[in-house]
Amino acid sequence: MHISTIKNTTWVAASAPSRKTPLRVRPYCVARPRGVFVAAELALFTAALLQTAWVGGTFEAPIVIALCGLFFHMKGLDKALVEAEPLPFFRDLFQALAFALGSAALLFYFIPALASRAEATLPGAFLAGVMPVMLRPMVQHLVRRKKLVEGILIVGAGELAEKLCRALGSSSTSARDQRGVLHFPESLATSEAAVDLTRLQEIVASERISRVVVAEQDELHRAKIEAALVDPRLRGLQVNNALDFYERYFGKVWVDGLSSDWFVYSQGFKFSRTGQFVKRSFDLVSAVLMLVLGAPLFVLIAIATKLDSKGPVLFRQVRVGRHGKTFEIYKFRSMRVDAESKIGPAWATDFDPRVTRVGRFLRKFRLDELPQAYNVLRGEMSMVGPRPERPFFVDRLTDVIPFYEMRHYAKPGITGWAQVMYAYGASIEDSHQKLQYDLHYVKHQSLLCDLKILCKTVKVVLFGKGR
């Protein structure tokens, strides 16, 4: 039986003698500190509520703690407990506290009945601010001892397993953004003992594996792997195929592993009339509020745009919408009027010389997108959905990216899952990555999903994460 170890990967022969490709077994550990973080938040919030009820006071401390928790999650502090460096961690903590206390101050100013005295907010703010600092060393210690960790085993051979392992290796930063730290346990990766299908149960037990990912395309070998996993699966082991695992842990659909049958048999892609009515009603109310409440801001942006550069305040351009239908989009102009007179259609890049000074500010905080509320009222766009692209780029990207046209089964949006999870697309590779997020949204779109994306959009706007 041939055995070789290459770059922390154990390659061994499977039990089936006719198999020409060795079975690939590769372990990962994923830190999951969110449960501890949420439990500590709830405990602190409950204690504040009980203290308020006991002394018969108002709700200053619970409100401050709740707002701190909200901004902690928006800044990703629950995931940064493990892998973030000290300086970025404390910077994010300070920013989250500042926004939370600022929001509390505004809330108490406009609703004085919620607060009786300002000093009552200080204990809640102190406790909420200290909590992540106290949790950080404890969580890191538990992760080093393989607590709060999910053991994952990738099983399979051939192109699918290769692609999955490369994706996990090259996208480790994205993975940490989603779930925590990825690393390779040394015991199995450097083992010289023979490993075959008959030892899968032993490996699952010895390596503390809680999830097995089957990345095997050959139907015969896949059936043998599945047969070996029946007993541990019935004992509580989680088993996923490669596509479902990738989507679950990265929040995007794995385009490189897709096939047409996935769209047919995959769960999701539900378009009920009730859901569409609720979404449209939500869009109309949100668009009206955006136009009415944002009117003073629109005036300021218009004045700044006119003073900064020559040309119209609003920018109109043809985009591709749902089912491939084109429409004219409205935005605040952020580029010079002659931006494409020489080079033609081109993606915007960092420090793009075509972008005006005011336009750079508008793009950073996504304020140039606000006039699209008019497109929402007209039914051409939604508040949440894939970013509408220009026909020139749609034709180009459809030719080089598989399944690119599938994103047009959802109405385009002012914001969307791809927009809050990835920067502006400035290349074919960026469009490939954003497509994976768009397909995830098309598959799972719902009012709850839209609300989640809108909350993340608030983070993008408040912290200036746009480009």
TITITOR-379167 format. One record per residue (C-alpha): x, y, z; residue number from 1; chain; residue in one letter. Coordinates in Angstrom, 3 decimals. Example, Ala and Ser with C-alpha at 12.3 -4.5 7.8 and 13.67 -1.06 7.14 Angstrom:
REM residues 2
PT|u|v|w|i|ch|aa
PT|12.300|-4.500|7.800|1|A|A
PT|13.670|-1.060|7.140|2|A|S
//
This chain:
REM residues 467
PT|u|v|w|i|ch|aa
PT|0.000|0.000|0.000|1|A|M
PT|1.522|3.277|-1.098|2|A|H
PT|1.687|6.054|1.481|3|A|I
PT|3.126|9.559|1.104|4|A|S
PT|2.845|12.830|2.998|5|A|T
PT|2.998|16.097|1.055|6|A|I
PT|2.597|19.496|2.713|7|A|K
PT|0.713|18.305|5.810|8|A|N
PT|-1.601|16.144|3.716|9|A|T
PT|-1.864|12.390|4.212|10|A|T
PT|-2.357|10.438|0.980|11|A|W
PT|-3.210|6.768|1.434|12|A|V
PT|-4.711|3.929|-0.532|13|A|A
PT|-8.371|3.145|0.050|14|A|A
PT|-9.615|-0.326|0.885|15|A|S
PT|-11.019|-0.863|-2.601|16|A|A
PT|-8.264|-2.646|-4.606|17|A|P
PT|-9.488|-1.320|-7.950|18|A|S
PT|-9.052|2.298|-6.898|19|A|R
PT|-6.352|4.077|-8.879|20|A|K
PT|-6.548|7.446|-7.091|21|A|T
PT|-5.582|7.482|-3.378|22|A|P
PT|-8.126|8.631|-0.812|23|A|L
PT|-7.372|12.074|0.525|24|A|R
PT|-7.912|12.700|4.212|25|A|V
PT|-7.236|16.187|5.515|26|A|R
PT|-8.212|17.537|8.953|27|A|P
PT|-9.076|21.100|9.917|28|A|Y
PT|-9.956|22.775|13.183|29|A|C
PT|-12.327|25.736|13.252|30|A|V
PT|-12.526|27.889|16.382|31|A|A
PT|-16.069|28.822|17.376|32|A|R
PT|-16.001|31.400|20.211|33|A|P
PT|-19.352|33.011|19.378|34|A|R
PT|-21.321|30.812|21.792|35|A|G
PT|-19.240|31.906|24.782|36|A|V
PT|-19.427|35.538|23.682|37|A|F
PT|-23.217|35.476|23.307|38|A|V
PT|-23.626|33.666|26.640|39|A|A
PT|-21.546|36.311|28.421|40|A|A
PT|-23.553|39.094|26.749|41|A|E
PT|-26.876|37.552|27.775|42|A|L
PT|-25.667|36.987|31.327|43|A|A
PT|-24.538|40.611|31.616|44|A|L
PT|-27.775|41.907|30.079|45|A|F
PT|-29.912|39.714|32.374|46|A|T
PT|-27.996|40.878|35.448|47|A|A
PT|-28.563|44.511|34.440|48|A|A
PT|-32.296|43.889|33.958|49|A|L
PT|-32.583|42.195|37.364|50|A|L
PT|-30.685|45.024|39.036|51|A|Q
PT|-32.989|47.566|37.368|52|A|T
PT|-36.086|45.669|38.513|53|A|A
PT|-34.662|45.278|42.034|54|A|W
PT|-33.989|48.978|42.625|55|A|V
PT|-36.961|50.154|40.538|56|A|G
PT|-34.846|52.326|38.261|57|A|G
PT|-34.940|53.040|34.542|58|A|T
PT|-33.288|51.061|31.803|59|A|F
PT|-30.064|52.999|31.154|60|A|E
PT|-27.639|50.138|31.861|61|A|A
PT|-29.535|47.369|29.963|62|A|P
PT|-29.943|49.651|26.941|63|A|I
PT|-26.241|50.544|26.897|64|A|V
PT|-25.260|46.874|27.248|65|A|I
PT|-27.610|45.893|24.415|66|A|A
PT|-26.226|48.621|22.134|67|A|L
PT|-22.661|47.609|22.994|68|A|C
PT|-23.463|44.008|22.104|69|A|G
PT|-24.974|45.117|18.796|70|A|L
PT|-21.906|47.111|17.787|71|A|F
PT|-19.556|44.401|19.082|72|A|F
PT|-21.134|41.966|16.623|73|A|H
PT|-21.078|44.566|13.846|74|A|M
PT|-17.336|44.958|14.403|75|A|K
PT|-16.822|41.184|14.606|76|A|G
PT|-15.358|41.210|18.113|77|A|L
PT|-16.926|37.830|18.866|78|A|D
PT|-14.794|36.283|16.108|79|A|K
PT|-11.730|38.471|16.742|80|A|A
PT|-11.358|37.054|20.269|81|A|L
PT|-9.187|34.270|18.885|82|A|V
PT|-7.214|35.388|15.866|83|A|E
PT|-7.018|39.208|15.918|84|A|A
PT|-3.786|40.957|16.846|85|A|E
PT|-3.952|43.080|20.040|86|A|P
PT|-3.820|46.498|18.322|87|A|L
PT|-6.662|45.865|15.800|88|A|P
PT|-8.699|44.143|18.504|89|A|F
PT|-8.562|47.093|20.923|90|A|F
PT|-9.075|49.558|18.066|91|A|R
PT|-12.276|47.771|17.051|92|A|D
PT|-13.365|47.573|20.683|93|A|L
PT|-12.877|51.333|21.129|94|A|F
PT|-14.805|52.115|17.924|95|A|Q
PT|-17.685|49.834|18.887|96|A|A
PT|-17.920|51.393|22.354|97|A|L
PT|-17.840|54.897|20.910|98|A|A
PT|-20.679|54.185|18.485|99|A|F
PT|-22.693|52.373|21.157|100|A|A
PT|-22.390|55.215|23.668|101|A|L
PT|-23.098|57.792|20.960|102|A|G
PT|-26.246|55.905|19.950|103|A|S
PT|-27.310|55.648|23.603|104|A|A
PT|-26.803|59.385|24.097|105|A|A
PT|-28.990|60.167|21.082|106|A|L
PT|-31.650|57.706|22.241|107|A|L
PT|-31.791|59.183|25.744|108|A|F
PT|-31.865|62.720|24.324|109|A|Y
PT|-34.876|62.063|22.102|110|A|F
PT|-36.634|59.763|24.616|111|A|I
PT|-35.842|61.247|28.057|112|A|P
PT|-38.201|58.805|29.801|113|A|A
PT|-35.672|56.023|29.234|114|A|L
PT|-33.058|57.703|31.407|115|A|A
PT|-33.255|59.415|34.759|116|A|S
PT|-29.568|60.256|35.284|117|A|R
PT|-26.537|60.038|33.012|118|A|A
PT|-24.259|58.413|35.606|119|A|E
PT|-26.464|55.304|35.606|120|A|A
PT|-25.155|54.422|32.154|121|A|T
PT|-21.516|54.301|33.260|122|A|L
PT|-21.575|50.916|35.074|123|A|P
PT|-23.247|49.248|32.087|124|A|G
PT|-20.776|50.812|29.669|125|A|A
PT|-17.821|49.775|31.842|126|A|F
PT|-19.002|46.181|32.231|127|A|L
PT|-19.824|45.822|28.536|128|A|A
PT|-16.447|47.274|27.549|129|A|G
PT|-14.455|45.082|29.926|130|A|V
PT|-16.287|41.880|28.980|131|A|M
PT|-14.494|41.260|25.616|132|A|P
PT|-11.123|42.040|27.232|133|A|V
PT|-11.762|39.499|29.989|134|A|M
PT|-13.083|36.870|27.575|135|A|L
PT|-10.183|37.136|25.139|136|A|R
PT|-7.439|35.290|27.116|137|A|P
PT|-9.910|32.707|28.411|138|A|M
PT|-11.231|31.894|24.919|139|A|V
PT|-7.709|31.727|23.466|140|A|Q
PT|-6.678|29.311|26.230|141|A|H
PT|-9.691|27.079|25.586|142|A|L
PT|-9.035|27.041|21.834|143|A|V
PT|-5.389|26.057|22.387|144|A|R
PT|-6.666|23.134|24.464|145|A|R
PT|-9.012|22.213|21.576|146|A|K
PT|-12.118|23.416|23.368|147|A|K
PT|-14.645|25.599|21.528|148|A|L
PT|-13.279|23.953|18.404|149|A|V
PT|-15.028|21.949|15.709|150|A|E
PT|-12.916|19.174|14.184|151|A|G
PT|-13.554|18.788|10.452|152|A|I
PT|-12.307|15.992|8.199|153|A|L
PT|-12.223|16.407|4.414|154|A|I
PT|-12.514|12.994|2.749|155|A|V
PT|-12.222|12.327|-0.979|156|A|G
PT|-9.919|12.225|-3.968|157|A|A
PT|-9.720|13.762|-7.372|158|A|G
PT|-10.456|17.240|-8.624|159|A|E
PT|-13.253|18.113|-6.206|160|A|L
PT|-11.161|17.415|-3.091|161|A|A
PT|-8.218|19.263|-4.632|162|A|E
PT|-10.352|22.337|-5.302|163|A|K
PT|-11.851|22.320|-1.822|164|A|L
PT|-8.473|22.056|-0.085|165|A|C
PT|-7.040|24.810|-2.281|166|A|R
PT|-10.056|27.005|-1.528|167|A|A
PT|-9.656|26.502|2.211|168|A|L
PT|-5.928|27.143|2.010|169|A|G
PT|-6.093|30.245|-0.182|170|A|S
PT|-9.184|31.656|1.546|171|A|S
PT|-8.086|31.203|5.138|172|A|S
PT|-8.592|34.915|5.807|173|A|T
PT|-12.171|34.761|4.566|174|A|S
PT|-12.705|31.640|6.647|175|A|A
PT|-11.477|33.403|9.767|176|A|R
PT|-13.815|36.270|8.998|177|A|D
PT|-16.662|33.745|9.044|178|A|Q
PT|-15.885|31.148|11.691|179|A|R
PT|-12.475|31.482|13.330|180|A|G
PT|-9.013|29.999|12.874|181|A|V
PT|-8.205|27.208|10.420|182|A|L
PT|-5.163|25.023|11.049|183|A|H
PT|-3.992|21.448|10.544|184|A|F
PT|-3.814|19.025|13.481|185|A|P
PT|-0.341|17.458|13.460|186|A|E
PT|-1.266|13.951|14.607|187|A|S
PT|-3.102|12.857|11.469|188|A|L
PT|-1.357|15.087|8.947|189|A|A
PT|2.072|13.639|9.764|190|A|T
PT|0.963|10.091|10.510|191|A|S
PT|2.878|7.258|8.842|192|A|E
PT|0.257|4.627|9.627|193|A|A
PT|-1.933|3.300|6.821|194|A|A
PT|-5.349|4.920|6.703|195|A|V
PT|-8.217|3.431|4.701|196|A|D
PT|-11.995|3.475|4.709|197|A|L
PT|-12.205|0.820|7.408|198|A|T
PT|-10.432|3.218|9.801|199|A|R
PT|-12.711|6.208|9.268|200|A|L
PT|-14.591|5.578|12.504|201|A|Q
PT|-11.312|5.287|14.396|202|A|E
PT|-10.040|8.545|12.889|203|A|I
PT|-13.268|10.352|13.753|204|A|V
PT|-12.939|9.284|17.375|205|A|A
PT|-9.185|9.809|17.826|206|A|S
PT|-9.090|13.229|16.135|207|A|E
PT|-12.270|14.480|17.877|208|A|R
PT|-13.930|14.995|14.527|209|A|I
PT|-17.464|16.391|14.728|210|A|S
PT|-18.036|16.949|11.001|211|A|R
PT|-16.987|14.985|7.914|212|A|V
PT|-17.075|16.595|4.481|213|A|V
PT|-17.373|14.181|1.561|214|A|V
PT|-15.573|15.611|-1.476|215|A|A
PT|-15.777|12.656|-3.845|216|A|E
PT|-17.188|12.735|-7.369|217|A|Q
PT|-16.756|9.055|-8.297|218|A|D
PT|-20.117|7.427|-7.516|219|A|E
PT|-18.642|4.016|-6.566|220|A|L
PT|-16.087|5.396|-4.145|221|A|H
PT|-18.581|7.924|-2.826|222|A|R
PT|-20.982|5.085|-2.008|223|A|A
PT|-18.222|3.264|-0.086|224|A|K
PT|-17.364|6.386|1.905|225|A|I
PT|-21.021|6.933|2.723|226|A|E
PT|-21.391|3.296|3.836|227|A|A
PT|-18.439|3.725|6.189|228|A|A
PT|-20.046|6.841|7.676|229|A|L
PT|-23.486|5.362|8.421|230|A|V
PT|-22.652|4.236|11.964|231|A|D
PT|-20.886|7.457|13.105|232|A|P
PT|-23.618|9.525|11.440|233|A|R
PT|-26.295|7.768|13.478|234|A|L
PT|-24.173|8.385|16.574|235|A|R
PT|-24.290|12.144|16.018|236|A|G
PT|-21.508|12.904|13.536|237|A|L
PT|-22.367|15.728|11.116|238|A|Q
PT|-21.822|14.832|7.447|239|A|V
PT|-21.915|17.315|4.565|240|A|N
PT|-21.118|17.237|0.904|241|A|N
PT|-18.437|19.625|-0.321|242|A|A
PT|-20.808|22.235|-1.760|243|A|L
PT|-22.995|22.487|1.345|244|A|D
PT|-19.950|22.672|3.613|245|A|F
PT|-18.351|25.449|1.571|246|A|Y
PT|-21.554|27.495|1.551|247|A|E
PT|-22.172|26.972|5.253|248|A|R
PT|-18.717|28.099|6.348|249|A|Y
PT|-17.963|30.832|3.844|250|A|F
PT|-21.432|32.292|3.301|251|A|G
PT|-21.209|31.924|-0.467|252|A|K
PT|-21.916|29.297|-3.112|253|A|V
PT|-18.876|27.440|-4.416|254|A|W
PT|-19.054|28.175|-8.143|255|A|V
PT|-16.022|26.001|-8.966|256|A|D
PT|-17.834|22.931|-7.669|257|A|G
PT|-21.246|23.675|-9.192|258|A|L
PT|-23.150|21.637|-11.739|259|A|S
PT|-26.578|22.162|-13.281|260|A|S
PT|-28.209|19.472|-11.127|261|A|D
PT|-27.322|21.464|-7.982|262|A|W
PT|-29.774|24.184|-9.000|263|A|F
PT|-32.470|21.550|-9.545|264|A|V
PT|-32.084|19.529|-6.328|265|A|Y
PT|-30.629|22.041|-3.862|266|A|S
PT|-32.795|23.354|-1.042|267|A|Q
PT|-33.747|27.007|-1.413|268|A|G
PT|-34.621|29.143|-4.442|269|A|F
PT|-38.152|29.588|-3.089|270|A|K
PT|-40.157|32.357|-4.766|271|A|F
PT|-43.606|32.436|-3.186|272|A|S
PT|-46.148|35.118|-4.053|273|A|R
PT|-46.514|35.962|-0.371|274|A|T
PT|-42.769|36.414|-0.001|275|A|G
PT|-42.583|38.605|-3.085|276|A|Q
PT|-45.507|40.736|-1.821|277|A|F
PT|-43.836|41.200|1.586|278|A|V
PT|-40.527|42.093|-0.065|279|A|K
PT|-42.167|44.601|-2.404|280|A|R
PT|-44.093|46.210|0.465|281|A|S
PT|-40.899|46.469|2.494|282|A|F
PT|-39.110|48.006|-0.505|283|A|D
PT|-41.783|50.658|-1.024|284|A|L
PT|-41.858|51.723|2.630|285|A|V
PT|-38.045|51.785|2.847|286|A|S
PT|-37.638|53.752|-0.398|287|A|A
PT|-40.177|56.392|0.668|288|A|V
PT|-38.489|56.793|4.050|289|A|L
PT|-35.073|57.026|2.396|290|A|M
PT|-36.230|59.768|0.030|291|A|L
PT|-38.113|61.748|2.676|292|A|V
PT|-35.612|61.490|5.542|293|A|L
PT|-32.622|61.807|3.230|294|A|G
PT|-33.866|64.940|1.444|295|A|A
PT|-31.670|67.366|3.464|296|A|P
PT|-28.627|65.148|2.841|297|A|L
PT|-29.457|65.011|-0.871|298|A|F
PT|-29.353|68.820|-1.020|299|A|V
PT|-25.948|68.953|0.687|300|A|L
PT|-24.528|66.284|-1.636|301|A|I
PT|-25.880|68.123|-4.671|302|A|A
PT|-24.258|71.403|-3.592|303|A|I
PT|-20.927|69.709|-2.826|304|A|A
PT|-20.956|67.881|-6.173|305|A|T
PT|-21.610|71.062|-8.155|306|A|K
PT|-18.896|72.978|-6.296|307|A|L
PT|-16.353|70.182|-6.700|308|A|D
PT|-16.571|69.520|-10.451|309|A|S
PT|-18.457|70.426|-13.601|310|A|K
PT|-21.354|68.299|-14.723|311|A|G
PT|-24.781|67.123|-13.575|312|A|P
PT|-25.450|66.103|-9.987|313|A|V
PT|-27.194|62.863|-10.942|314|A|L
PT|-25.615|60.171|-13.060|315|A|F
PT|-27.730|57.888|-15.247|316|A|R
PT|-26.582|54.631|-16.784|317|A|Q
PT|-28.120|51.495|-18.308|318|A|V
PT|-27.903|48.407|-16.105|319|A|R
PT|-29.124|44.803|-16.339|320|A|V
PT|-31.958|43.859|-13.999|321|A|G
PT|-34.049|40.825|-13.192|322|A|R
PT|-34.343|38.223|-15.976|323|A|H
PT|-31.872|40.213|-18.071|324|A|G
PT|-34.126|43.248|-18.622|325|A|K
PT|-32.292|46.570|-18.834|326|A|T
PT|-33.221|49.784|-17.044|327|A|F
PT|-31.703|53.196|-16.315|328|A|E
PT|-30.139|53.586|-12.897|329|A|I
PT|-29.792|56.865|-10.940|330|A|Y
PT|-26.785|57.714|-8.754|331|A|K
PT|-24.997|60.779|-7.466|332|A|F
PT|-22.172|61.482|-9.883|333|A|R
PT|-18.812|60.477|-8.387|334|A|S
PT|-16.619|60.677|-11.513|335|A|M
PT|-15.682|63.338|-14.014|336|A|R
PT|-18.102|63.717|-16.913|337|A|V
PT|-15.366|62.615|-19.361|338|A|D
PT|-14.402|59.541|-17.316|339|A|A
PT|-14.869|57.077|-20.202|340|A|E
PT|-14.390|59.327|-23.200|341|A|S
PT|-10.947|57.875|-23.977|342|A|K
PT|-10.751|54.373|-22.480|343|A|I
PT|-14.396|53.305|-22.716|344|A|G
PT|-16.130|51.134|-20.091|345|A|P
PT|-13.773|50.186|-17.246|346|A|A
PT|-14.046|49.026|-13.641|347|A|W
PT|-13.388|51.558|-10.911|348|A|A
PT|-10.192|50.898|-8.939|349|A|T
PT|-8.573|52.146|-5.737|350|A|D
PT|-7.367|55.746|-6.113|351|A|F
PT|-9.034|55.919|-9.528|352|A|D
PT|-8.049|59.295|-11.047|353|A|P
PT|-11.474|59.552|-12.687|354|A|R
PT|-13.160|59.844|-9.254|355|A|V
PT|-13.723|63.371|-7.924|356|A|T
PT|-12.864|64.450|-4.375|357|A|R
PT|-16.503|64.521|-3.323|358|A|V
PT|-17.089|61.306|-5.258|359|A|G
PT|-14.406|59.505|-3.284|360|A|R
PT|-16.159|60.442|-0.054|361|A|F
PT|-19.546|59.390|-1.428|362|A|L
PT|-18.171|56.025|-2.551|363|A|R
PT|-16.452|55.380|0.775|364|A|K
PT|-19.740|55.713|2.661|365|A|F
PT|-21.905|54.401|-0.228|366|A|R
PT|-23.840|57.689|-0.342|367|A|L
PT|-23.708|57.782|-4.141|368|A|D
PT|-26.227|54.904|-4.141|369|A|E
PT|-29.020|56.841|-2.381|370|A|L
PT|-30.897|58.068|-5.505|371|A|P
PT|-31.501|54.437|-6.427|372|A|Q
PT|-34.439|54.631|-4.031|373|A|A
PT|-36.269|56.078|-7.052|374|A|Y
PT|-35.472|52.897|-9.007|375|A|N
PT|-36.913|50.922|-6.080|376|A|V
PT|-40.146|52.904|-6.248|377|A|L
PT|-40.385|52.159|-9.966|378|A|R
PT|-40.008|48.436|-9.281|379|A|G
PT|-36.749|48.119|-11.223|380|A|E
PT|-34.689|47.451|-8.097|381|A|M
PT|-35.085|46.227|-4.543|382|A|S
PT|-33.516|47.482|-1.340|383|A|M
PT|-31.519|44.237|-1.175|384|A|V
PT|-30.259|42.165|-4.077|385|A|G
PT|-27.291|41.610|-6.405|386|A|P
PT|-25.585|44.738|-7.664|387|A|R
PT|-26.919|45.685|-11.133|388|A|P
PT|-24.126|45.484|-13.698|389|A|E
PT|-23.678|47.170|-17.052|390|A|R
PT|-24.591|45.182|-20.205|391|A|P
PT|-20.996|45.474|-21.481|392|A|F
PT|-19.620|43.695|-18.419|393|A|F
PT|-22.514|41.228|-18.197|394|A|V
PT|-21.780|39.964|-21.714|395|A|D
PT|-18.084|39.700|-20.941|396|A|R
PT|-18.479|37.986|-17.579|397|A|L
PT|-21.116|35.534|-18.837|398|A|T
PT|-18.571|34.214|-21.342|399|A|D
PT|-15.837|33.552|-18.766|400|A|V
PT|-17.612|32.799|-15.448|401|A|I
PT|-19.852|29.701|-15.199|402|A|P
PT|-23.449|30.323|-14.134|403|A|F
PT|-22.971|34.110|-14.060|404|A|Y
PT|-26.411|34.703|-15.570|405|A|E
PT|-28.052|32.935|-12.582|406|A|M
PT|-27.666|36.101|-10.474|407|A|R
PT|-30.342|37.745|-12.622|408|A|H
PT|-33.069|35.548|-11.108|409|A|Y
PT|-33.265|38.062|-8.245|410|A|A
PT|-34.133|41.727|-8.561|411|A|K
PT|-30.987|43.894|-8.224|412|A|P
PT|-30.587|45.869|-5.006|413|A|G
PT|-29.146|49.078|-3.582|414|A|I
PT|-27.234|46.880|-1.177|415|A|T
PT|-26.737|43.123|-1.095|416|A|G
PT|-24.879|40.174|0.388|417|A|W
PT|-21.990|40.546|-2.080|418|A|A
PT|-21.787|44.299|-1.487|419|A|Q
PT|-21.375|43.971|2.299|420|A|V
PT|-19.111|40.911|2.160|421|A|M
PT|-16.784|41.965|-0.659|422|A|Y
PT|-15.331|45.187|-2.044|423|A|A
PT|-16.265|46.780|-5.354|424|A|Y
PT|-15.522|44.417|-8.249|425|A|G
PT|-12.518|45.657|-10.218|426|A|A
PT|-11.611|42.507|-12.161|427|A|S
PT|-12.955|39.226|-13.460|428|A|I
PT|-11.693|37.470|-10.325|429|A|E
PT|-13.557|39.966|-8.124|430|A|D
PT|-16.714|39.350|-10.157|431|A|S
PT|-16.197|35.607|-9.715|432|A|H
PT|-16.025|36.022|-5.936|433|A|Q
PT|-19.046|38.353|-5.817|434|A|K
PT|-21.069|35.923|-7.930|435|A|L
PT|-20.654|33.310|-5.199|436|A|Q
PT|-22.174|35.691|-2.651|437|A|Y
PT|-24.937|36.690|-5.096|438|A|D
PT|-25.931|33.052|-5.683|439|A|L
PT|-26.050|32.514|-1.922|440|A|H
PT|-28.508|35.402|-1.671|441|A|Y
PT|-30.613|34.213|-4.626|442|A|V
PT|-30.862|30.826|-2.924|443|A|K
PT|-31.763|32.084|0.559|444|A|H
PT|-33.496|35.425|-0.033|445|A|Q
PT|-36.168|36.280|2.524|446|A|S
PT|-37.224|39.233|4.650|447|A|L
PT|-35.044|37.987|7.522|448|A|L
PT|-32.087|37.677|5.162|449|A|C
PT|-32.725|41.213|3.886|450|A|D
PT|-32.809|42.614|7.421|451|A|L
PT|-29.495|40.922|8.190|452|A|K
PT|-27.909|42.463|5.100|453|A|I
PT|-29.309|45.904|5.944|454|A|L
PT|-27.740|45.669|9.411|455|A|C
PT|-24.389|44.853|7.800|456|A|K
PT|-24.914|47.768|5.416|457|A|T
PT|-25.244|50.073|8.417|458|A|V
PT|-21.816|48.833|9.509|459|A|K
PT|-20.361|49.562|6.052|460|A|V
PT|-21.777|53.087|6.086|461|A|V
PT|-20.872|53.931|9.688|462|A|L
PT|-17.331|52.594|9.504|463|A|F
PT|-16.626|53.720|5.945|464|A|G
PT|-15.841|50.247|4.575|465|A|K
PT|-16.871|51.127|1.008|466|A|G
PT|-14.455|51.850|-1.858|467|A|R
//
